[in-house]
Amino acid sequence: MNQLGTAADPVTPDFHVTVNVDGDRLVILTRRESTGSGGERSYPLAAAAWVHEAITGHFWADVVPQQLALNTTLDGERLELRRSWGMGGPDERGFLLTNFNRLTPSGVPQELAMTDELLIRGGLLALLQQA
């Protein structure tokens, strides 16, 4: 597995997101030091470019986005990127990336919450652009 880097949330400094490439997979590892919790999410590698373009070219490019969610299917996996509020941080905005084809041990779709702070100041958006 090739590690591209780790992003740290400026609002929650003990929360880290590590972006990895494993063959044709984008593997996202999360870790919160204060709670000892973490997780792993897997997406088609093409999801990195799709998420980056959706955020910068759609959600942030429009003064008032006409849609609050975008959907795609990449390598047979159905993904949704949804603009979300109440995620924490100074303005509480962010995104939720859902992979409906990969389930957690409890049977719900894998989700990755990304605050705007984590994406911009934390460096996650730049890491996704590198993938």
Backbone as a chain_set.jsonl record, in Angstrom:
{"seq": "MNQLGTAADPVTPDFHVTVNVDGDRLVILTRRESTGSGGERSYPLAAAAWVHEAITGHFWADVVPQQLALNTTLDGERLELRRSWGMGGPDERGFLLTNFNRLTPSGVPQELAMTDELLIRGGLLALLQQA", "coords": {"N": [[0.853, -1.171, 0.0], [0.577, 2.201, -0.839], [1.256, 5.06, 0.854], [-0.078, 8.259, 0.665], [-0.238, 10.462, 2.283], [-1.076, 12.229, 5.358], [-3.864, 13.886, 6.682], [-4.736, 16.37, 9.027], [-7.291, 17.362, 11.187], [-7.927, 20.712, 11.723], [-9.682, 21.718, 13.635], [-10.297, 19.635, 15.303], [-7.731, 18.455, 16.484], [-6.72, 15.916, 17.157], [-7.765, 14.152, 15.383], [-7.161, 12.271, 12.559], [-6.715, 11.684, 9.071], [-5.664, 9.345, 6.855], [-4.491, 8.924, 3.618], [-4.347, 6.431, 1.27], [-3.102, 4.47, -1.493], [-3.889, 1.482, -2.929], [-3.162, -0.545, -5.242], [-5.771, -0.58, -7.435], [-7.391, 0.735, -5.686], [-8.614, 3.227, -3.456], [-7.769, 3.799, -0.276], [-8.885, 4.812, 2.768], [-7.879, 5.715, 5.915], [-8.93, 6.37, 9.177], [-8.363, 8.009, 12.309], [-8.804, 8.7, 15.702], [-7.19, 10.028, 18.269], [-7.822, 10.665, 21.005], [-9.983, 9.049, 21.655], [-9.23, 6.612, 20.8], [-10.379, 5.469, 18.646], [-11.02, 4.378, 15.278], [-11.004, 3.762, 11.727], [-11.503, 2.108, 8.539], [-11.974, 2.802, 5.142], [-12.918, 1.956, 1.856], [-12.597, 2.721, -1.562], [-13.155, 2.901, -5.14], [-10.217, 3.766, -6.977], [-10.576, 5.879, -8.766], [-12.402, 7.436, -7.469], [-11.167, 9.417, -5.97], [-10.368, 11.517, -7.752], [-12.908, 12.11, -8.722], [-14.289, 13.032, -6.406], [-12.696, 15.271, -5.751], [-13.079, 16.915, -8.059], [-15.876, 17.207, -7.983], [-16.24, 18.654, -5.613], [-14.599, 21.018, -5.944], [-15.268, 21.89, -8.548], [-18.005, 21.89, -8.677], [-19.701, 22.012, -6.176], [-18.335, 24.082, -4.694], [-17.9, 25.873, -6.717], [-20.28, 26.934, -7.607], [-22.306, 29.654, -6.639], [-24.686, 29.291, -5.272], [-25.231, 26.111, -4.954], [-27.061, 24.01, -7.164], [-27.718, 21.436, -6.642], [-27.59, 19.302, -3.821], [-26.414, 16.921, -3.565], [-24.387, 14.563, -5.282], [-24.216, 11.781, -7.446], [-22.558, 8.81, -8.518], [-21.322, 6.01, -10.42], [-18.577, 4.048, -10.093], [-16.311, 1.759, -11.281], [-18.237, -0.225, -10.825], [-19.216, 0.414, -8.309], [-21.485, 2.164, -6.343], [-21.517, 5.518, -5.549], [-22.016, 8.352, -3.409], [-21.795, 11.819, -2.98], [-22.423, 14.141, -0.648], [-23.419, 17.386, 0.284], [-23.127, 18.684, 3.49], [-24.277, 19.819, 6.707], [-23.673, 20.858, 10.127], [-21.467, 19.438, 10.993], [-19.415, 20.056, 12.635], [-16.712, 22.265, 13.533], [-15.85, 25.708, 12.632], [-17.798, 26.761, 10.772], [-19.375, 24.619, 10.425], [-19.82, 23.174, 8.069], [-19.504, 20.644, 5.524], [-18.767, 17.539, 3.841], [-20.244, 14.389, 2.981], [-19.192, 11.303, 2.1], [-20.404, 8.492, 0.638], [-20.32, 5.012, 0.201], [-22.245, 2.814, -1.285], [-21.963, 0.173, -1.94], [-20.182, -1.068, -0.292], [-20.207, -2.318, 2.864], [-20.361, -1.623, 6.39], [-19.326, -3.503, 9.344], [-21.707, -3.543, 10.789], [-23.608, -3.511, 8.85], [-24.381, -1.223, 7.44], [-23.981, 1.268, 4.821], [-20.611, 2.25, 3.988], [-19.294, 5.296, 5.185], [-17.719, 8.474, 4.895], [-17.026, 11.25, 6.661], [-16.223, 14.58, 5.972], [-15.052, 17.547, 6.978], [-15.17, 21.011, 5.937], [-12.988, 22.36, 6.974], [-11.124, 20.295, 7.438], [-10.744, 19.465, 4.815], [-9.676, 21.795, 3.532], [-7.806, 23.473, 5.225], [-6.712, 21.372, 6.653], [-5.662, 19.748, 4.686], [-6.724, 17.561, 3.261], [-8.087, 17.716, 0.791], [-6.037, 18.344, -1.022], [-4.524, 15.996, -0.845], [-6.317, 14.153, -1.959], [-6.316, 15.092, -4.549], [-3.799, 14.335, -5.385], [-3.956, 11.593, -5.593]], "CA": [[0.0, 0.0, 0.0], [1.341, 3.433, -0.961], [0.665, 6.143, 1.643], [0.105, 9.576, 0.058], [-0.066, 11.44, 3.344], [-2.083, 12.294, 6.412], [-4.476, 15.194, 6.93], [-5.173, 16.545, 10.415], [-8.387, 18.322, 11.298], [-7.495, 21.831, 12.568], [-10.645, 21.95, 14.711], [-10.166, 18.466, 16.181], [-6.359, 18.097, 16.112], [-6.357, 14.513, 17.369], [-8.417, 13.365, 14.334], [-6.301, 12.201, 11.384], [-7.176, 10.905, 7.929], [-4.531, 8.942, 6.031], [-4.915, 8.547, 2.268], [-3.487, 5.392, 0.707], [-3.468, 3.839, -2.757], [-3.566, 0.058, -2.93], [-3.546, -1.006, -6.573], [-6.839, 0.233, -8.016], [-8.255, 1.13, -4.571], [-8.321, 4.341, -2.562], [-8.036, 3.304, 1.08], [-8.87, 5.923, 3.716], [-7.814, 5.298, 7.312], [-9.2, 7.458, 10.119], [-7.919, 7.717, 13.68], [-8.999, 9.743, 16.705], [-6.301, 9.641, 19.365], [-8.432, 10.791, 22.331], [-10.919, 7.96, 21.903], [-8.659, 5.352, 20.343], [-11.228, 4.914, 17.594], [-10.537, 4.534, 13.918], [-11.708, 2.949, 10.751], [-10.976, 2.002, 7.188], [-12.968, 2.854, 4.082], [-12.314, 1.627, 0.571], [-13.309, 3.254, -2.718], [-12.373, 2.795, -6.372], [-9.213, 4.823, -7.045], [-11.142, 7.002, -9.519], [-13.232, 8.249, -6.57], [-10.393, 10.573, -5.503], [-10.52, 12.589, -8.75], [-14.326, 12.48, -8.788], [-14.595, 13.836, -5.226], [-12.011, 16.563, -5.896], [-13.766, 17.7, -9.092], [-17.236, 17.525, -7.52], [-16.159, 19.709, -4.593], [-14.057, 22.277, -6.471], [-15.906, 22.309, -9.792], [-19.474, 21.944, -8.582], [-20.233, 22.553, -4.919], [-17.717, 25.355, -4.33], [-17.881, 26.777, -7.876], [-21.592, 27.588, -7.681], [-22.62, 30.503, -5.486], [-25.712, 28.495, -4.601], [-25.322, 24.866, -5.725], [-28.415, 23.587, -7.511], [-27.904, 20.115, -6.058], [-26.857, 19.101, -2.577], [-25.782, 15.601, -3.624], [-24.036, 14.02, -6.592], [-24.061, 10.334, -7.434], [-21.851, 8.218, -9.647], [-20.919, 4.619, -10.277], [-17.195, 3.869, -10.524], [-15.902, 0.347, -11.146], [-19.354, -1.004, -10.305], [-19.586, 0.809, -6.95], [-22.328, 3.37, -6.338], [-21.043, 6.504, -4.582], [-22.745, 9.614, -3.279], [-21.135, 12.894, -2.254], [-23.509, 15.004, -0.192], [-23.069, 18.578, 1.063], [-23.735, 18.487, 4.802], [-24.089, 20.834, 7.746], [-23.684, 20.305, 11.479], [-20.384, 18.468, 11.077], [-18.368, 20.553, 13.522], [-15.891, 23.311, 12.939], [-16.384, 27.063, 12.76], [-19.038, 26.991, 10.029], [-20.084, 23.342, 10.515], [-20.109, 22.587, 6.76], [-18.606, 19.614, 5.045], [-19.289, 16.589, 2.863], [-20.346, 12.999, 3.392], [-18.966, 10.397, 0.976], [-21.008, 7.194, 0.947], [-20.144, 3.913, -0.744], [-23.387, 1.941, -1.03], [-21.618, -1.212, -2.242], [-19.313, -1.612, 0.761], [-20.931, -2.162, 4.121], [-19.647, -1.745, 7.651], [-19.708, -4.746, 10.028], [-23.102, -3.488, 11.251], [-24.503, -3.641, 7.703], [-24.752, 0.054, 6.813], [-22.965, 1.682, 3.85], [-19.446, 2.983, 4.479], [-19.381, 6.743, 5.029], [-16.583, 9.268, 5.336], [-17.38, 12.654, 6.883], [-15.086, 15.463, 5.724], [-15.406, 18.947, 7.191], [-14.456, 21.953, 5.069], [-11.71, 22.644, 7.629], [-10.249, 19.16, 7.162], [-10.431, 19.479, 3.385], [-8.87, 22.944, 3.119], [-6.657, 23.729, 6.115], [-6.115, 20.097, 7.051], [-4.928, 19.205, 3.553], [-7.296, 16.359, 2.663], [-8.418, 17.936, -0.616], [-4.775, 18.246, -1.774], [-4.16, 14.577, -0.912], [-7.192, 13.508, -2.934], [-5.878, 15.514, -5.885], [-2.569, 13.571, -5.707], [-4.233, 10.149, -5.783]], "C": [[0.898, 1.233, 0.0], [0.63, 4.553, -0.198], [0.979, 7.482, 0.988], [0.329, 10.656, 1.097], [-1.214, 11.397, 4.327], [-2.553, 13.73, 6.566], [-4.939, 15.227, 8.379], [-6.251, 17.612, 10.454], [-7.962, 19.461, 12.221], [-8.419, 22.09, 13.753], [-10.568, 20.836, 15.755], [-8.791, 17.872, 15.916], [-5.97, 16.641, 16.341], [-7.041, 13.582, 16.361], [-7.569, 13.439, 13.068], [-6.921, 11.301, 10.32], [-5.956, 10.616, 7.06], [-5.051, 8.402, 4.707], [-3.869, 7.588, 1.694], [-4.016, 4.941, -0.649], [-2.97, 2.402, -2.688], [-4.047, -0.517, -4.253], [-4.577, -0.069, -7.179], [-7.829, 0.727, -6.953], [-7.709, 2.366, -3.867], [-8.718, 3.862, -1.175], [-7.828, 4.462, 2.048], [-8.892, 5.352, 5.132], [-8.072, 6.509, 8.19], [-8.765, 7.018, 11.51], [-8.174, 8.923, 14.556], [-8.26, 9.303, 17.951], [-6.996, 9.652, 20.726], [-9.377, 9.645, 22.66], [-10.35, 6.601, 21.52], [-9.467, 4.713, 19.23], [-10.617, 5.174, 16.227], [-11.328, 3.652, 12.986], [-11.003, 2.959, 9.419], [-12.136, 2.019, 6.206], [-12.254, 2.635, 2.759], [-13.223, 2.111, -0.557], [-12.511, 2.914, -3.972], [-11.399, 3.974, -6.445], [-9.744, 6.063, -7.765], [-12.018, 7.909, -8.647], [-12.484, 9.49, -6.101], [-10.554, 11.748, -6.459], [-11.967, 13.051, -8.826], [-14.71, 13.38, -7.618], [-13.958, 15.221, -5.356], [-12.738, 17.448, -6.898], [-15.168, 18.1, -8.643], [-17.213, 18.678, -6.515], [-15.727, 21.032, -5.226], [-14.8, 22.786, -7.696], [-17.409, 22.412, -9.736], [-19.92, 22.658, -7.306], [-19.656, 23.915, -4.582], [-17.699, 26.345, -5.486], [-19.192, 27.543, -8.0], [-21.806, 28.431, -6.436], [-23.667, 29.808, -4.627], [-25.849, 27.206, -5.409], [-26.774, 24.46, -5.949], [-28.745, 22.215, -6.939], [-27.084, 20.028, -4.78], [-26.197, 17.736, -2.52], [-25.504, 15.235, -5.072], [-23.816, 12.531, -6.429], [-23.29, 9.894, -8.663], [-21.661, 6.743, -9.374], [-19.535, 4.496, -10.893], [-16.791, 2.432, -10.258], [-16.979, -0.497, -10.472], [-19.789, -0.646, -8.895], [-20.32, 2.144, -6.991], [-21.911, 4.282, -5.186], [-21.95, 7.721, -4.566], [-21.878, 10.581, -2.486], [-22.211, 13.917, -1.928], [-22.94, 16.174, 0.609], [-23.826, 18.48, 2.375], [-23.425, 19.649, 5.726], [-24.13, 20.143, 9.101], [-22.59, 19.286, 11.702], [-19.288, 18.884, 12.046], [-17.535, 21.594, 12.806], [-16.577, 24.655, 13.015], [-17.692, 27.295, 11.996], [-19.875, 25.724, 9.897], [-20.422, 22.715, 9.173], [-19.075, 21.537, 6.402], [-19.296, 18.739, 4.019], [-19.331, 15.204, 3.484], [-20.208, 12.156, 2.133], [-19.447, 9.014, 1.384], [-20.724, 6.209, -0.175], [-21.224, 2.883, -0.424], [-23.075, 0.466, -1.279], [-20.679, -1.849, -1.226], [-19.956, -1.29, 2.102], [-19.99, -2.285, 5.318], [-20.029, -3.082, 8.293], [-21.155, -4.735, 10.53], [-24.098, -3.457, 10.094], [-24.953, -2.34, 7.052], [-23.65, 0.463, 5.836], [-21.812, 2.443, 4.52], [-19.623, 4.468, 4.206], [-18.105, 7.387, 5.553], [-17.037, 10.71, 5.44], [-16.118, 13.494, 6.741], [-15.544, 16.899, 5.935], [-14.646, 19.818, 6.188], [-13.082, 22.264, 5.645], [-10.694, 21.536, 7.345], [-9.816, 19.162, 5.694], [-9.449, 20.584, 3.023], [-7.622, 23.073, 3.995], [-5.958, 22.453, 6.544], [-5.377, 19.39, 5.931], [-5.52, 17.981, 2.871], [-7.605, 16.548, 1.182], [-7.165, 17.833, -1.493], [-4.326, 16.785, -1.896], [-5.024, 13.827, -1.918], [-6.78, 13.877, -4.36], [-4.633, 14.74, -6.325], [-2.845, 12.133, -6.074], [-4.475, 9.793, -7.248]], "O": [[1.868, 1.299, 0.755], [-0.476, 4.948, -0.565], [2.144, 7.816, 0.773], [1.003, 11.652, 0.832], [-2.18, 10.65, 4.167], [-1.753, 14.665, 6.58], [-5.467, 14.243, 8.897], [-6.12, 18.655, 9.813], [-7.663, 19.216, 13.39], [-7.981, 22.627, 14.77], [-10.755, 21.078, 16.948], [-8.683, 16.882, 15.193], [-4.982, 16.176, 15.772], [-6.916, 12.361, 16.465], [-7.29, 14.525, 12.561], [-7.564, 10.297, 10.628], [-5.293, 11.538, 6.586], [-5.93, 7.541, 4.671], [-2.678, 7.895, 1.643], [-5.214, 5.019, -0.922], [-1.796, 2.142, -2.427], [-5.201, -0.929, -4.375], [-4.292, 1.105, -7.412], [-8.96, 1.093, -7.272], [-6.499, 2.526, -3.707], [-9.885, 3.554, -0.933], [-6.736, 5.023, 2.137], [-9.8, 4.606, 5.501], [-7.488, 7.57, 7.967], [-8.791, 5.835, 11.849], [-7.807, 10.043, 14.202], [-8.642, 8.336, 18.609], [-6.784, 8.741, 21.526], [-9.552, 9.306, 23.831], [-10.913, 5.563, 21.868], [-9.264, 3.543, 18.905], [-9.799, 6.078, 16.054], [-12.205, 2.896, 13.404], [-10.048, 3.702, 9.195], [-13.147, 1.345, 6.404], [-11.121, 3.077, 2.571], [-14.442, 1.939, -0.516], [-11.309, 2.663, -3.883], [-11.739, 5.075, -6.01], [-9.389, 7.184, -7.401], [-12.339, 9.028, -9.046], [-13.109, 10.522, -5.857], [-10.847, 12.861, -6.023], [-12.232, 14.244, -8.977], [-15.388, 14.388, -7.816], [-14.613, 16.231, -5.099], [-12.988, 18.619, -6.614], [-15.6, 19.223, -8.902], [-18.062, 19.568, -6.561], [-16.403, 22.049, -5.068], [-14.949, 23.996, -7.865], [-18.03, 22.962, -10.646], [-20.449, 23.768, -7.356], [-20.403, 24.823, -4.218], [-17.502, 27.54, -5.266], [-19.2, 28.688, -8.454], [-21.53, 27.993, -5.319], [-23.544, 29.749, -3.404], [-26.515, 27.201, -6.444], [-27.607, 24.551, -5.047], [-29.916, 21.872, -6.772], [-26.008, 20.618, -4.681], [-25.503, 17.416, -1.555], [-26.283, 15.555, -5.97], [-23.298, 12.072, -5.411], [-23.36, 10.527, -9.716], [-21.818, 6.28, -8.245], [-19.34, 4.801, -12.069], [-16.915, 1.944, -9.134], [-16.681, -1.368, -9.655], [-20.646, -1.325, -8.329], [-19.851, 3.117, -7.583], [-21.941, 3.892, -4.018], [-22.567, 8.072, -5.571], [-21.3, 10.22, -1.46], [-22.833, 14.487, -2.824], [-22.098, 15.993, 1.489], [-25.03, 18.223, 2.381], [-22.44, 20.365, 5.546], [-24.562, 18.996, 9.214], [-22.751, 18.368, 12.506], [-18.332, 18.137, 12.255], [-17.658, 21.771, 11.594], [-17.739, 24.748, 13.41], [-18.597, 27.952, 12.51], [-20.962, 25.754, 9.321], [-21.241, 21.797, 9.129], [-17.947, 21.536, 6.895], [-20.282, 19.142, 3.403], [-18.559, 14.885, 4.389], [-21.011, 12.277, 1.208], [-18.959, 8.437, 2.356], [-20.871, 6.533, -1.353], [-21.139, 2.169, 0.576], [-23.847, -0.401, -0.87], [-20.413, -3.049, -1.297], [-20.213, -0.13, 2.422], [-18.964, -2.962, 5.257], [-20.965, -3.733, 7.83], [-21.764, -5.794, 10.682], [-25.305, -3.384, 10.324], [-25.831, -2.361, 6.189], [-22.502, 0.052, 6.0], [-22.013, 3.178, 5.486], [-20.052, 4.856, 3.12], [-17.496, 6.917, 6.515], [-17.394, 11.329, 4.437], [-15.076, 13.17, 7.311], [-16.342, 17.414, 5.153], [-13.612, 19.412, 5.659], [-12.116, 22.417, 4.898], [-9.534, 21.818, 7.045], [-8.657, 18.892, 5.38], [-8.491, 20.343, 2.288], [-6.51, 22.805, 3.539], [-4.749, 22.45, 6.772], [-4.548, 18.519, 6.193], [-4.883, 17.409, 1.986], [-7.402, 15.625, 0.394], [-7.231, 17.288, -2.595], [-3.806, 16.383, -2.936], [-4.53, 12.967, -2.647], [-6.886, 13.056, -5.272], [-4.439, 14.516, -7.52], [-2.058, 11.512, -6.788], [-4.719, 8.629, -7.568]]}, "num_chains": 1, "name": "protein.A"}
